[in-house]
Amino acid sequence: MDDQDGFKGLRLTNTLTGRKEDFVPADPDNVRMYVCGPTVYDFAHIGNARPAIVFDVLYRLLRHLYPEPDHRVTYVRNITDVDDKINARAAEEHPDLPLNEAIGKVTATTERQYHEDVAALGCLPPDVEPRATEHIPEMVEMIATLVEDGHAYAAEGHVLFDVKSWKAADGSLAYGKLSRRSLDDMIAGARVEVAPYKRDPMDFVLWKPSSRGEPSWPSPWGEGRPGWHIECSAMAKKHLGETFDIHGGGLDLIFPHHENEIAQSRCANNAERMAKYWVHNGFLQVEGRKMAKSEGNFVTIRELLDGWERLAWPGEVIRFAMLSTHYRQPIDFSRRALEQAATALDGFAPCALAAGGQEPSEEFVEAMLDDLNTPRAIAELHRLQKLAQAEMSSLPDQVSAPKAMDTDERYLPMRKLSAGLNFLGIDIDAYDRSWMERQVNARLSADHKVKADELVAARGVARKAKDFAEADRIRDELDAMGIQLKDAKDPDTGELVTTWEVKR
């Protein structure tokens, strides 16, 4: 599986070519990946969680394929800490502070929240996490090179990239190859700002003047701040070089962000490519609808962890739900998806058996090598679970035979199951199977139980009196209390018996 070029069986879908390709790093001893990180002005939403989880899994796989000390995998995920949204949030939350001081408070708090949230989802920290504000000199240098080489121009305190200056070898426009859009489509899709200082509507900002009180840095074009796109180009070059292996992010970043990164990086570095493989995860919906505050279905990672739809969901459940859909496919994130993930983990837990140094099954690894096919890998985990369940009844007690658990082949499905889950970033040994029961019981006060019993009894009386309107009213009242009724006939008497439980 490992040849002299560094190919180890991994195939990834490359957005740049539209094909699934063999992953061959430029240097097998130095595999490099850049992923666009958060803009730190608010809690990260579950759409932000998806790339964090997807590229964490890819990072784990790359480290498995190219292990230290012979190899090195460098994962860079940036922090955008200079942005108009940050300025607006800082002014809103800290109106009594100077804007720069307010911005510092917002970005520090939000960055900490992001780290806590993605850690709860089982994501490893990246090797390098550069902040945009710490790389302004590199951005200014890159912009100056673009101006000097005729790919950018200054106008009214702004510096803009001249899109039509970048030509392919045949003289055609080089811009737009990643998104494969026509120029007209790109103009429409970018919702470009109509500004008199632009030579062309598609030209995009590299540097812009700052209003009074806003963050600003000195530059040859006056005090100002960088545009969003140049930030990633400069940080990627600083930490990974002019060209590197993988650039990742969400599908929504292909245009214009990643398209602009390619243009400015290739022109500034006079390089044939920025990254060889462009990998993008699909869109996310919530309960079948596009997530938006106006839709009332905007959900943050923190809300899921602290309590959404009556439950505080463990990070393992959220992560497993995300990985149950292939990363390139759209995902419908819902309570049902979380419940299915919880059911799966509850089933895996008693069948998994940790064993140091155990590798996942060959079928599992093959699935992961096939463009991170996590649904297929999870299907293999379910197969191992069934094998483990079939063996468990005949196995000796685990406490009385600890050494056998590491060597006895009958325990192999259990060890492989645990290894596969760990590979996906889920420590099944640490997973708390009682999380749902504990939360449900915590919501049951003594008074709550008494009232529920009284209402259920009253509903029974109403039904016997054929007062179905009253029975329905009581059911609605119980529903509002979070009580779910279960009606069933007593097998001995044939009478209707009603029981209740707290909704989960």
N, C-alpha and C positions, 0 to 999 in steps of 0.2 A: 504493500500500500504506500510505502514511502520511497520516492525515487530521488534522483540526484538534484532535481529542481526544487525539492521541498514540498511536492504534492503529497498529501497524506489522506486523500480520499474525500476531502470536503468539497462540496459543490454549492455555490451560492448563486441566486438569481441577481444578475447585474442590471440595474435599471438603465445604465448607460448603453448597454447593447440589447437589452430586452431578452436575454437568454440566460439559462442556467449554465454556469461555467465552472471548470475546475479552479479551485483556489490555489494559486501558486504565488507565494509571497515574493517580493523583490529580493528579500534577504531572509532565508529561513531562520537565521539566528537573531533576527530583529523584526518581528512581525508587529505592524503598527496599525492602529485603528483610532479614528476620530469620530465622536458622536456629538451632535448638537445638544447642549444641556439647557437648563432652565433660565428664563428671565426672572430674576428674583424680586417680585413685587407682590406676590400673593401666594396662598397655598396652592400647591400643584394639584391639578385635577386628574381624574383617572385616565384621560387621554394622554397626559404626560407620563403616567405610570407605565403605559404599554412599551414605549421605546426603552425606558429604563430597565424593564424586565427583559425584553427581547435581546438587547445588546449585552446585558449581563450574562445571559445564557450563551451568546456567541463568544463572549470573553472567556467564560469557563471552558467552552469547547476548544478554543484556540490554545488556552493554557494546557489543556489535556494533550493536544496534538503536538505542541511545541514547548515541552516542559523545560524548566530550568534544571540544572545550571547550563546545559548546552545551548538552550534557546532563551529568547526573551520576548515576551508579548507586552507591548506598551499600549495601554488604553487611555485615551485622553477624552475627557468630557468637560466642556467649558461651563463657566458661569457668566451669563450676561448681566452685568451690574451697572450698565449705563444705557438708559432707554427712556423714551418719552413716558411710557406707562409707569416706570419707577418714579419719575419726577412728579407725575400727577398724584400717585398714591402717597408719596412723601408729603406733598403740600396738603393733601386731604387729612392725613392722620396726625401730622405735627405742624399745624398752622402757625404755632408760636415760635418755632425754631427756624434758624437760617436754613435755606433749602439744602445746602450741602450736608449739614448736620442731620437733617431729617432723612435725607437719602441714605446716609450711613446707617441710621437706625433701621430703616425698612429693609435694606439689603442684608444686613447682618442677621436680623430676625428671620427673614424669609429663607435665607440660605440654610440656617440651622434647622428650620422646619422641614425643608426639602431633604436634608441629610437624614433626619429622624424618620421621615416617612418612607423613603426608598430603602433604608436599612431595615425597617419593619417588614418590607416586602421581600427581604432576603437578598437584596442587591449588594454586591461587593463594591467598595469604593474604587473609583478609577485610579490608575497609577499616577496620573497628573490631572489636576483640576484647575486650569488657569482661569483667572478673572480678567475680564476685558479691561478694567481700569488699570491693571498692572502691565498692560502690553500696548499702551498708547504710542511709545516711541517706535515700536515695530510697525504699527499701523501707519504712522506718519512716514516712515521710511518706504513702506510699500507703495503708498499713494504717490510719494515723490518720484519713485521709479516709473510708475504708470504715466505721470505727467510728462516726465522727461522723454519717455519712449513714444509719446503721441497717443496713448490709450486713455488719457484723462485730461480734463481741462478745468481751469478755475473760472468761476463766474459768480459775481456778487456774493463773495464770502463762502461760496460752496465749491466743492470739487466733485466733478461728476465723471463716471466712467463712460467713455464714448463707445457705445455698443457696436456701431458700424465700422469702427476702426479695426476690429478683430476679424480677420479674414482667414478662411481655410486655404489650403494649398491651391485649390482650383479657383480661388478668387471669390467664392461665395461667402455669405455671412456665416461665421463659425459659431455664433451665439445661438443657443436653443437646442443643442444636440441631446442634452439630458432629458428634457421634457418632450422633445420631438414635436414642438409646436411651430406653427407659422408665425411670422412677425406680427400679423394682424391679431392672431389668437393671443399672443403674449401681451400685446398692448391692452387687449380687453381683459385678460385674466389678471394682469398686474394692477389694474385700477390706478394707472399711473397718474402722478401729480402733474397737472398742467402748470408749468412754470415758464415764464418768458426767458429765463436764463438758460434753459435747456436747448441744446442743438437738435435733439431728437426726443420724442416722447418716451422712448425706451431707456434713455440714459438714466443711470441710477446714482444715488448719492454715495460718495466715499467719505466726505467731510462736510460738516455744516456748521454755521455759526451758532453760538449759544446765546439765548436771551439772558438778560441780567439776572444773576443769582443762580443760574443753572450751572451744572458742572462744565468746566471748560479747561482746555489745555492749549499751550502755545503751538503754533505750526507756521510754516511759510505762508499760509493763506489767511492767517489771523487766528485769534482765539476761537476755539470751537470744540467740537467733539466728533467722534467717528460715526459713520453710518453703520447699521447693523451688520451688513454682509462682510465688510472688510475686517470686522473683529475676528470672525472664525478663520478667515484666510491667514491673518497674521499669527493667531495663536497656533493653528495647525502647523504652519511653517516653523515657528519657534521650537515646538516640542517634537515634531515628527519629521521635519525636513520638507524640502520643496515638493517631493512626491512621496506618497505612502500607499499602504495597501487598501484599507477599507475606510470609506466615509459612510456613516449611518445617520438615520433620523427618520422622522415620520413622513408619510406620503405627502402631507401638506407642505413640506419644506422643499420639494423638488423644484417648484417654481414659485416665486423668483429666487428664494434664498440660495439654494444649492447651484442653480444655474449661474447666479451672479458670482458665487464663490469660485466656480470653475473659470469664468471669464477673467476675473481680476488676478487669480493666482497664476493661471497659465501665462497671461500677458506679463505680469510682473516678474515671474521667474523664467520666462522664455522656455517653458517646459511643455513636453508633449502631453502631459496629463497632470492632474492634481492628485487624484486617487484612482487606482485601477478598478476597484469594485465599489459601486454605489449601491447600498443596501437600504431598503425602505420598508417600514412596517405599515400595515393598512390602517384605514380609518376605524374609529370606535363610535358606536351609538349606545344610547342608554334606553333600555326598554323599547327598542325598535325605532327610536327617533334620534335625530342629530342632537348632540348635547349642546344646550345653550341655556343661559340664565332666563331668557325670554320664554323658553319651553318649560321651565320649572324642573328640569332634570339635570341641572348642573351639579356634579358630585365631585368633591375633592377626595384625595387619598385619605386625608385626616378624618373626614366625615365617615368614610367606610370603616376606618380603624376604631373610631370613637362611638359610632352608632348610626346605622343607616337601615331603614326598613326594619326597625325594632331591634336590630342586633349590631353589636360591635364585632366586625368580622376579623378573624385573625389574618395576619399577613400571608400565611401559607395558603389560606383559602383563596384570597384575592389573586395571588401569584398563580396558583394552579388553574383558576378560572381563566386567566389571561392566556396561559400556555395551552389550554385545551383547544384553541383555534390556531391554525397556522398563522405565522406572523404576517404573511403578505395578504391574508384574507381580511375582509371587514369583520369586525366582531360586534356582536350585540351583547352589551354588558347589562345583566339583569339580576334580580334577586334569584330567579330560577337557576341561572348559571352559577351563582355563588352556592346555592343549596346543593347543586349537583357536584360541585367541587368539594364541598364539605363531606358529602356522602362518600365520595371516592377516597378521600384521605382517611375518613373513619374506617373504611374497609381495609385500606393498606396498613394502617397502624399496627393491628395485632399480628399481621403476617410478615412484617419487615423485621429484619434482624441485622443490626450493625455488625460489621466485621472490618477491622482495620485493613486498609490497602485493597479492599475488594473492588474489582472493576465491574462496571455495568455489563449486561449481557451483550453479545455480539450483535444481536438483532436491534437492541436499543441504540447502540453506537451507530449502526448503519442508518437508522432512521435520522439521527441527529446530523450525520454527515450529508444526508440528502436535503440540503437547503433548510436545515433546522426544522425538520418535520416533527414537531413536538406532539401533534395528535397521534401519529404513528408510534412514536416512542411511548406515549401514555398507553396505547393499546397493548404494547409489549409488557408494560407494568401490570396491566390487568391480567394478562396471560400468566405472568409469574405469580400473581396473587392466587389464581386458581390452582396452580401447581402447589403452592405453599399450603393452601387450605386442604388439599387432598392428602398432603403428607402429615399435617399437624396432629391428626388423631393417633397416628402410630409412632410419633416421636417421643423420646423420653423427656421428662420435665427439664426445662431449660436451666433451672437453678441447680439441679443435681448433675448436670452434664455440661458445664460451661466450656470445657475444652473441645468437646465433640461439636459444639455449635460452630467452631471455627474450621473444623476439618471434615466433618461428616457430610457427604455429598447430599444427603437428604435435606440438609439445611440450605443447600445452595440457592434454591429459588428465593428464599427469604433474604439471603445476603445480597443477591443480585437486585432484588426489589429495592432494598434500602440504598444500594449504590446508585441505582437509576434515579431515585428521588433526590439523593444528594447532588447528583449531576445536574438536576434541574434547579438546584438551589433550595430544596426543601429538606430540612432536617426532621425526618419523621419521628425520630426518637424524642425530640423536644416538643413535638406537636401535642397540644393539650386537647384530647378528644372530648373532654367534659365541658368545653367552653360554652356550648349552646345551652346545655342543661343548667349550668351555673347561672347564666344570664337570665334564663326563663324563671328559675326559682327565686332569683334576686328581686324580680318584679312582683312576686306574690307576697303581699303583706297579709297578716291575719284578717284584717278587716275586708280586704279584697276577696279573700276566699269565702268569708261568711256571706258577703253580698252576692257573690256569684252563685253560691248554693241556694240562697233565697230566691234569686231571680229564675234560676233553672226550675226550682220547685213551682214557682208562680206560673211559669210558662207551661209546665205540665198540667196544672189545674185549668189554665185557659184552653189548652188543647182538648182536654176531656169535656169541657163545656162547649166545645166547638166555637170558641171565640178566637178565631184564627187571626183576626186583626190585632188583638191584644198579644197573642203569641208571637206574631211577627214583630210587634213593637218591642217586646222584651228581647227577642233575638237581636234586633238592631242595637239595643242598649248594651247587650253583652258584647256585641261586635265592637262597639265604640270603646269598651273597656279592654279590648284586646283578647277577648275570650272566644274560643272556637267550640261550637257544639258538635256532638256526635250522637245521632239518633240510631238506635239499633233495637231489634226485637229480642227479648229474653227467650232463649231457645227452649226453656222449660215451660214458661207461662204464656209466651206469645205476646206479652205486654211490651209496649214501647218503653225503652229505658234510655234516658239521656245522660250522657257524661260530658265533661268539658275539660279543656286544656288551654293553656296560654298559647296564643299564636306565636309562631316562630318566624 
